[in-house]
Amino acid sequence: MTSRRSGALLLGAVLIAASVASAEENDDLDRIPVPDPSTEIDDRPVSTGWRIYLDQALTLPAYRDDLIVPPPSRRHPSWQERLSLDVRRTWDLDPRLKATYSGRFNLLAEDGGTFPGGENLRHDFREGFASLEPAPQSYLDLGRINLRSGVAIGFNPTDFFKTRATVDRISNDPSVLRENRLGTVMLRGLSVGASGALSLAYAPSLTDPTPVYTGTLPSLNPMLDRTNADHRLLLKVNRDLIGDLSPELLLFHEGDRTRLGANLTHEVGGGLIAYAEWAGGRRANLIEEADRYGRKTGTIPQAAPRILPRDRGERFYNDLTIGGSYTTDFKVMLNLEYHYHGAGLSRQDWRNWVDIGGANAGVPGVTSQLWYLRSYALEQQEPLTRHAAFLRAEWTDAFVPGLKLAGLASFNLYDGSRLVQVTADYFWSDLWTFGLLAAASSGGSHSERGSTPQARSAIFKAARYF
């Protein structure tokens, strides 16, 4: 069956299901206490259809200069400045019809860059869709939608629409990245009943796949190549069972592959909630998938030798997050998780990456392929290796009212290397908020985190709300 014909059949399936389709597909996120998803520092409730604020972020990075595997030659600016106008708006066009827009206009400058220039201005078109309620508790949405799935914080195996959707990484907090990424053009049907919910979404292929982004992002391009390069279909079913037990099952189809997923939460009591998130399906491992995509999109020449040993076949791989959330009476929330990514690099795969790269440090054709693997994993928002631990803590009204402290740490369980981030946000008034974000990656020179170019960074933030 051709891709056009299969796409038409999938679209028909969505239209049929829209009449019985499900309500808020992010019910799974509401079942556990999660950190404020705002990229900036605004967690005030929105009382009108508008949310507008002007945000500035000055970044001061520090880099390593003794990497065993040198990355492709790129500039390392000593400072970066971003001034952004963030707009979120919902219009009530009719009692049963609404329209939503979410976007960010960015003005960018950095040390050594040219200003002004086309690369200094960028519009991130996050969402733009119409929502119709043809019947009570049933909805039909059409447009660009940020469809999120999953109950975990640090790694969401069932968040199938996360791939290539992130454009800015000012924060390393996964909950921030998933909230402020690009949406996907899709048709979505939603419906909720007394004992469960159903949702069905179809995203068509609108462009051909494009290379992994390594330089400046397009200025006014909606970047549909990042979100709509293949046909995708997602079915989500949620069923209330006993007490607070309400598992969610997912069926995801992309191209010629199908994956299954499940989300489960349980309130243990005393402020403790346990959760698990799983997805599985047939695919190639990360090394093979990155190589295939690089050759398909022209980044890696077809005649180039394969650098890393790998299994070139496909098999059933599992992704799993197991975690818990604990909230105290003092407005402190803790999340602890274990992450497993079956298609990620094994311990031997990582040794090969370091050993081969170190032995060929002066051969750009080798090191560029090795770093392409890491860039591909970052765009896919997949862990690079198989085993990791994740910890996040947040304290609202810390020491004084209006001060929010948050910290996170991600640990590679192979080599002990880690990424740590700490933020402090002070809500000065209803109009102003000021913040500081500090991040550092550490570990031995042969470790995952110790082999990255950027060692530390500090970001000074301020936001003015309107």
ZADREN-775872 format. One record per residue (C-alpha): residue in three letters; x, y, z. Coordinates in steps of 0.2 Angstrom, whole numbers, plus 2048, in hexadecimal, padded with zeros to 3 digits. Example, Ala and Ser with C-alpha at 12.3 -4.5 7.8 and 13.67 -1.06 7.14 Angstrom:
<rs>
resn, X, Y, Z
ALA, 83E, 7EA, 827
SER, 844, 7FB, 824
</rs>
This chain:
<rs>
resn, X, Y, Z
MET, 800, 800, 800
THR, 807, 811, 7FC
SER, 80A, 81E, 809
ARG, 7FC, 829, 802
ARG, 7F0, 81B, 802
SER, 7F5, 816, 814
GLY, 7F4, 828, 819
ALA, 7E2, 829, 812
LEU, 7DD, 81A, 81C
LEU, 7E4, 820, 82C
LEU, 7DB, 831, 829
GLY, 7CB, 828, 827
ALA, 7CD, 81E, 837
VAL, 7CF, 82F, 840
LEU, 7C0, 836, 839
ILE, 7B5, 827, 83D
ALA, 7BC, 827, 84F
ALA, 7BA, 83A, 852
SER, 7A7, 837, 856
VAL, 7AC, 82C, 865
ALA, 7BD, 834, 868
SER, 7C4, 838, 879
ALA, 7C6, 847, 884
GLU, 7D6, 84F, 88B
GLU, 7E4, 843, 885
ASN, 7EF, 849, 893
ASP, 7E5, 842, 8A1
ASP, 7F4, 837, 8A4
LEU, 7FF, 846, 8A8
ASP, 7F2, 84C, 8B5
ARG, 7F2, 83C, 8BF
ILE, 803, 841, 8C7
PRO, 80A, 851, 8CE
VAL, 816, 857, 8C1
PRO, 821, 867, 8C1
ASP, 81B, 877, 8B9
PRO, 81D, 874, 8A6
SER, 820, 886, 8A2
THR, 831, 889, 899
GLU, 832, 89A, 8A1
ILE, 82D, 89E, 8B3
ASP, 81A, 8A1, 8B1
ASP, 80F, 895, 8BB
ARG, 801, 8A1, 8BE
PRO, 7EF, 89A, 8B9
VAL, 7E9, 8A2, 8A8
SER, 7D9, 8AB, 8AB
THR, 7D6, 8B1, 899
GLY, 7D8, 8AB, 888
TRP, 7E9, 8B4, 887
ARG, 7FA, 8B0, 88E
ILE, 808, 8BC, 888
TYR, 819, 8BF, 890
LEU, 82A, 8C6, 88A
ASP, 838, 8BB, 890
GLN, 84B, 8BE, 88F
ALA, 858, 8B1, 892
LEU, 86B, 8B4, 893
THR, 875, 8A4, 892
LEU, 888, 8A3, 897
PRO, 88F, 892, 892
ALA, 8A0, 88A, 896
TYR, 8A7, 87C, 88B
ARG, 8B4, 86E, 88C
ASP, 8C3, 86F, 881
ASP, 8CB, 85D, 884
LEU, 8BD, 852, 87D
ILE, 8C3, 840, 878
VAL, 8B7, 840, 869
PRO, 8B7, 852, 862
PRO, 8A6, 858, 85B
PRO, 8A4, 85F, 84A
SER, 8AC, 871, 849
ARG, 89F, 87D, 84F
ARG, 8A0, 88E, 858
HIS, 89F, 88F, 86B
PRO, 898, 8A0, 86F
SER, 89C, 8A7, 880
TRP, 88A, 8AE, 882
GLN, 879, 8AD, 87A
GLU, 86A, 8B8, 87C
ARG, 858, 8B4, 878
LEU, 84A, 8C0, 879
SER, 839, 8B8, 876
LEU, 827, 8BD, 875
ASP, 81C, 8AE, 87A
VAL, 80A, 8AE, 875
ARG, 7FC, 8A1, 87A
ARG, 7EA, 8A6, 874
THR, 7DA, 89D, 874
TRP, 7CB, 8A4, 86A
ASP, 7B9, 89F, 86E
LEU, 7B2, 89F, 85C
ASP, 7A2, 897, 861
PRO, 79B, 88E, 870
ARG, 7A1, 87E, 868
LEU, 7B0, 884, 85E
LYS, 7C1, 88B, 864
ALA, 7D1, 890, 85C
THR, 7E2, 88F, 865
TYR, 7F3, 896, 860
SER, 804, 894, 86A
GLY, 814, 89B, 864
ARG, 824, 8A4, 868
PHE, 82D, 8B2, 85F
ASN, 840, 8B2, 862
LEU, 84D, 8BF, 860
LEU, 85E, 8B7, 862
ALA, 870, 8BD, 863
GLU, 880, 8B5, 868
ASP, 893, 8B8, 86A
GLY, 89B, 8B9, 859
GLY, 88B, 8B8, 84F
THR, 884, 8C5, 843
PHE, 876, 8D0, 848
PRO, 86A, 8D4, 841
GLY, 867, 8C6, 835
GLY, 85B, 8B9, 830
GLU, 861, 8AC, 83C
ASN, 85E, 8B8, 84B
LEU, 84B, 8B8, 849
ARG, 841, 8A8, 84B
HIS, 82E, 8A3, 84D
ASP, 82B, 893, 856
PHE, 819, 88E, 851
ARG, 815, 882, 85F
GLU, 802, 880, 85D
GLY, 7F4, 886, 852
PHE, 7E4, 87C, 851
ALA, 7D1, 87D, 851
SER, 7C6, 873, 85D
LEU, 7B4, 86E, 85B
GLU, 7A9, 866, 868
PRO, 79C, 85D, 85D
ALA, 794, 854, 86C
PRO, 796, 856, 87F
GLN, 7A7, 84F, 884
SER, 7AD, 84B, 872
TYR, 7B9, 856, 869
LEU, 7C1, 857, 858
ASP, 7D1, 861, 856
LEU, 7DA, 866, 845
GLY, 7EA, 86F, 844
ARG, 7FB, 86F, 84C
ILE, 7FA, 867, 85D
ASN, 807, 863, 86A
LEU, 800, 852, 86F
ARG, 809, 84B, 87E
SER, 808, 83A, 887
GLY, 80F, 832, 896
VAL, 80F, 833, 8A9
ALA, 822, 833, 8AC
ILE, 82D, 843, 8AD
GLY, 83E, 83F, 8A7
PHE, 83B, 833, 899
ASN, 82A, 830, 890
PRO, 82A, 820, 886
THR, 818, 823, 881
ASP, 81B, 835, 87B
PHE, 81C, 830, 869
PHE, 81A, 841, 862
LYS, 82A, 848, 86B
THR, 836, 844, 85D
ARG, 83E, 853, 854
ALA, 832, 85F, 85D
THR, 83D, 868, 868
VAL, 845, 878, 862
ASP, 84C, 880, 871
ARG, 856, 878, 87F
ILE, 859, 886, 88B
SER, 853, 87B, 899
ASN, 857, 868, 89B
ASP, 847, 865, 8A4
PRO, 83D, 858, 89A
SER, 82D, 85E, 8A0
VAL, 831, 870, 899
LEU, 837, 869, 888
ARG, 827, 85F, 885
GLU, 81C, 86E, 889
ASN, 824, 87A, 87E
ARG, 829, 870, 86E
LEU, 821, 871, 85D
GLY, 810, 869, 85B
THR, 80C, 85D, 84D
VAL, 7FF, 860, 83F
MET, 7F1, 853, 842
LEU, 7DF, 84F, 843
ARG, 7DA, 84A, 855
GLY, 7CA, 842, 85C
LEU, 7C7, 842, 86E
SER, 7B9, 83C, 879
VAL, 7B7, 837, 88C
GLY, 7AA, 82D, 894
ALA, 7A5, 828, 8A6
SER, 7B1, 81A, 8A8
GLY, 7BF, 81E, 89B
ALA, 7C5, 828, 88C
LEU, 7CB, 826, 87A
SER, 7D5, 830, 86F
LEU, 7DB, 82E, 85D
ALA, 7E7, 839, 853
TYR, 7ED, 839, 842
ALA, 7FC, 843, 83C
PRO, 7FF, 843, 829
SER, 810, 843, 820
LEU, 812, 855, 819
THR, 824, 855, 814
ASP, 833, 84A, 811
PRO, 83F, 846, 820
THR, 84D, 853, 821
PRO, 85E, 852, 829
VAL, 861, 854, 83C
TYR, 862, 867, 840
THR, 874, 86B, 845
GLY, 875, 87E, 842
THR, 869, 88D, 843
LEU, 857, 889, 842
PRO, 84C, 891, 835
SER, 845, 8A2, 838
LEU, 832, 8A2, 833
ASN, 831, 890, 82D
PRO, 824, 885, 837
MET, 830, 877, 836
LEU, 823, 86A, 831
ASP, 831, 85F, 82B
ARG, 835, 85C, 83E
THR, 823, 857, 842
ASN, 81A, 850, 833
ALA, 827, 846, 828
ASP, 81D, 836, 82A
HIS, 80B, 830, 82C
ARG, 808, 82D, 83F
LEU, 7F9, 826, 848
LEU, 7F6, 825, 85B
LEU, 7E8, 81C, 864
LYS, 7E6, 81F, 877
VAL, 7DA, 816, 882
ASN, 7D7, 819, 895
ARG, 7CC, 80F, 8A0
ASP, 7C8, 811, 8B2
LEU, 7CA, 801, 8BC
ILE, 7CB, 800, 8CF
GLY, 7CD, 810, 8DA
ASP, 7DA, 81B, 8D2
LEU, 7E0, 80E, 8C6
SER, 7DD, 814, 8B5
PRO, 7EA, 80D, 8A8
GLU, 7EC, 814, 897
LEU, 7F1, 80A, 888
LEU, 7F8, 811, 878
LEU, 7FA, 80B, 866
PHE, 806, 815, 85B
HIS, 809, 812, 848
GLU, 816, 81C, 83E
GLY, 81C, 818, 82D
ASP, 81C, 805, 82C
ARG, 81F, 802, 83F
THR, 813, 800, 84E
ARG, 817, 803, 860
LEU, 80D, 7FF, 870
GLY, 80D, 809, 880
ALA, 805, 809, 891
ASN, 804, 816, 8A0
LEU, 800, 812, 8B2
THR, 7FF, 81C, 8C2
HIS, 7FA, 817, 8D4
GLU, 7F8, 822, 8E3
VAL, 801, 819, 8F1
GLY, 7FC, 826, 8FE
GLY, 805, 832, 909
GLY, 809, 83D, 8FA
LEU, 811, 82F, 8F1
ILE, 80C, 82A, 8DF
ALA, 814, 81C, 8D5
TYR, 814, 81B, 8C2
ALA, 81A, 812, 8B3
GLU, 81B, 815, 8A1
TRP, 820, 808, 893
ALA, 821, 807, 880
GLY, 827, 7F9, 875
GLY, 828, 7F4, 863
ARG, 833, 7EE, 855
ARG, 841, 7FA, 84F
ALA, 853, 7FB, 84C
ASN, 85F, 801, 85A
LEU, 864, 813, 85C
ILE, 875, 811, 853
GLU, 86D, 809, 844
GLU, 85E, 815, 843
ALA, 869, 824, 844
ASP, 874, 81D, 836
ARG, 865, 819, 82B
TYR, 85E, 82A, 82E
GLY, 86E, 833, 82A
ARG, 870, 82A, 81A
LYS, 85E, 82C, 815
THR, 85F, 83F, 817
GLY, 871, 841, 810
THR, 87A, 846, 820
ILE, 884, 836, 81F
PRO, 88A, 832, 80D
GLN, 883, 821, 807
ALA, 895, 81B, 803
ALA, 89C, 820, 815
PRO, 8A1, 811, 81F
ARG, 897, 80C, 82F
ILE, 8A2, 811, 83D
LEU, 899, 809, 84C
PRO, 896, 7F6, 84D
ARG, 883, 7F3, 84F
ASP, 875, 7E7, 84C
ARG, 86E, 7EC, 83C
GLY, 85D, 7E2, 83E
GLU, 84D, 7E7, 847
ARG, 846, 7DF, 857
PHE, 83A, 7E3, 864
TYR, 841, 7F0, 870
ASN, 839, 7F6, 880
ASP, 83A, 808, 888
LEU, 835, 809, 89B
THR, 834, 816, 8A8
ILE, 830, 812, 8BA
GLY, 82E, 81F, 8C7
GLY, 826, 828, 8D6
SER, 821, 839, 8DB
TYR, 820, 83F, 8ED
THR, 819, 850, 8F3
THR, 81C, 856, 904
ASP, 811, 862, 90F
PHE, 81F, 870, 90C
LYS, 81B, 871, 8F9
VAL, 82A, 866, 8F5
MET, 828, 85A, 8E6
LEU, 834, 84C, 8E2
ASN, 835, 840, 8D3
LEU, 840, 831, 8D2
GLU, 841, 826, 8C2
TYR, 84A, 818, 8BA
HIS, 84B, 819, 8A7
TYR, 84E, 80A, 89B
HIS, 850, 80D, 888
GLY, 852, 7FC, 880
ALA, 858, 803, 86F
GLY, 866, 80E, 877
LEU, 878, 80B, 878
SER, 87E, 7FC, 882
ARG, 88E, 7FE, 88D
GLN, 898, 7F6, 87F
ASP, 890, 802, 872
TRP, 895, 811, 87C
ARG, 8A7, 80A, 87E
ASN, 8A8, 808, 86B
TRP, 8A2, 81A, 869
VAL, 8B0, 821, 874
ASP, 8BE, 815, 86E
ILE, 8BB, 817, 85C
GLY, 8B8, 82A, 85D
GLY, 8C8, 82C, 868
ALA, 8D3, 821, 85C
ASN, 8CC, 82C, 84D
ALA, 8CB, 83D, 855
GLY, 8D4, 845, 846
VAL, 8C8, 83D, 839
PRO, 8B9, 848, 837
GLY, 8B0, 83B, 82D
VAL, 8B0, 82F, 83C
THR, 8AD, 83C, 84A
SER, 89F, 844, 840
GLN, 895, 834, 83F
LEU, 898, 830, 852
TRP, 891, 841, 856
TYR, 883, 840, 84A
LEU, 87D, 831, 854
ARG, 87B, 83C, 864
SER, 873, 84A, 85A
TYR, 866, 83E, 853
ALA, 862, 837, 864
LEU, 860, 849, 86B
GLU, 854, 84E, 85D
GLN, 84A, 83E, 860
GLN, 84A, 841, 873
GLU, 850, 830, 876
PRO, 85D, 82B, 884
LEU, 86E, 828, 87C
THR, 871, 819, 887
ARG, 866, 80B, 88F
HIS, 866, 80E, 8A1
ALA, 863, 81F, 8AB
ALA, 85D, 826, 8BB
PHE, 854, 836, 8BD
LEU, 850, 841, 8CC
ARG, 846, 851, 8CD
ALA, 841, 85C, 8DB
GLU, 837, 86C, 8DC
TRP, 833, 878, 8EB
THR, 826, 885, 8E9
ASP, 827, 894, 8F5
ALA, 838, 88F, 8FB
PHE, 83E, 899, 909
VAL, 834, 8A8, 904
PRO, 823, 8A9, 8FB
GLY, 825, 8AA, 8E8
LEU, 836, 8A1, 8E7
LYS, 836, 891, 8DE
LEU, 845, 885, 8DD
ALA, 847, 876, 8D2
GLY, 855, 86A, 8CE
LEU, 857, 85B, 8C4
ALA, 864, 84E, 8C1
SER, 866, 840, 8B3
PHE, 873, 832, 8B6
ASN, 87A, 826, 8AA
LEU, 87A, 816, 8B3
TYR, 889, 80F, 8A8
ASP, 896, 81C, 8AD
GLY, 88E, 827, 8BB
SER, 88F, 837, 8B0
ARG, 881, 843, 8B4
LEU, 878, 852, 8AE
VAL, 872, 85E, 8BC
GLN, 867, 86E, 8BA
VAL, 861, 87A, 8C8
THR, 855, 888, 8C6
ALA, 84F, 896, 8D1
ASP, 840, 8A0, 8CC
TYR, 83A, 8AF, 8D6
PHE, 828, 8B6, 8D2
TRP, 82B, 8C8, 8D6
SER, 819, 8CD, 8D2
ASP, 80B, 8C9, 8C6
LEU, 815, 8D2, 8B8
TRP, 827, 8CD, 8BB
THR, 831, 8BD, 8BE
PHE, 843, 8BB, 8C0
GLY, 84D, 8AA, 8BF
LEU, 85E, 8A2, 8BE
LEU, 862, 891, 8B6
ALA, 872, 888, 8B9
ALA, 877, 877, 8B0
ALA, 886, 86C, 8B0
SER, 88B, 85B, 8A8
SER, 899, 852, 8B1
GLY, 8A2, 841, 8B0
GLY, 8B2, 839, 8A9
SER, 8B9, 83D, 898
HIS, 8B2, 82C, 892
SER, 8A1, 82F, 899
GLU, 891, 834, 890
ARG, 88F, 845, 89A
GLY, 8A2, 848, 89B
SER, 8A4, 847, 888
THR, 898, 855, 884
PRO, 89F, 866, 87D
GLN, 895, 871, 88A
ALA, 89A, 86E, 89C
ARG, 890, 87B, 8A5
SER, 884, 889, 8A1
ALA, 87B, 897, 8AB
ILE, 86B, 8A0, 8A5
PHE, 864, 8B0, 8AC
LYS, 852, 8B2, 8A8
ALA, 845, 8C0, 8AA
ALA, 832, 8C0, 8A4
ARG, 826, 8CE, 8A3
TYR, 813, 8C9, 8A2
PHE, 805, 8D2, 899
</rs>
